[in-house]
Amino acid sequence: MSMIQIYYHQNENNGRIDYESCLTSPISLDGIGFEPITSFESGDNKSIYYSCPAWSHKAKRTFIIRSPIDLNISVDVENQSIWVNNISQEKFNEWFFLTFLNKGWCTKEKVTLQIGIPSFIFWTKHKNIWIEQKSHSLTSVNNNFSVVGGWFNLSSWTRPISFAFDIVDLSKPVVIKRGDPIYEICFYSTNLDDKIKLIKKDIPFETYIKLTKNVNLKEYISHISHKFIFKKQESKCPFSFLWNKTPQDKG
């Protein structure tokens, strides 16, 4: 069992990559944003399962991301229009990915939105560490959305974590209060017993260069990023132990 160190930075420049803004993020500096906390820390210690080792083992390795602002988002599906009644047009243009909205974001069956706040960047020096973004269990009930999740090999691919979601009930607004959980982040190593330690840090310039290249590669050369986001280091999949055969199985 090892201690896996994951570095992170909260970048509130709408997910856009700019080194100076990464170091002078107003939300990070002013303490407006929230740092990630584990599900174990946020759990109810009076709950019947709090001392359950299966639940706590996972909860100590699952980190909750919370919204730094209030948002009230309504969508007119018929006219494919959005309005947010508590922010200015300037902030709307800054936080909502308009290029994303031009790619079939709204149908009668589904509405998918992407917002640039909050924006976290994670990186690590350890090999074969995977990162997963998934829905928090309460957002579909409390906030009327479900996060578009996914995972990739953090050790070989560094990029900002997007906040994209599907609206659950298209007849109702998405209402997010400051401090509400909006999604969860999990980390996986080849040994699921490894402990995970998050360390807040300014982005090193070499890491900034790497993630800038990754984002540009994804945007300008379609599908080529697939080659890198799942890239195995040392030719070993981080989950290969799930399929390892015992000596008697090999015969």
Helices and strands as residue ranges (DSSP letters): E 3-10, H 19-23, H 26-30, E 37-38, H 39-42, H 53-59, E 62-66, E 71-76, E 81-84, H 89-95, H 98-101, E 112-124, E 130-134, H 139-142, E 145-147, E 150-153, E 160-167, E 174-176, E 181-188, E 195-200, H 205-220, H 226-229, G 233-235, G 240-243, H 247-250
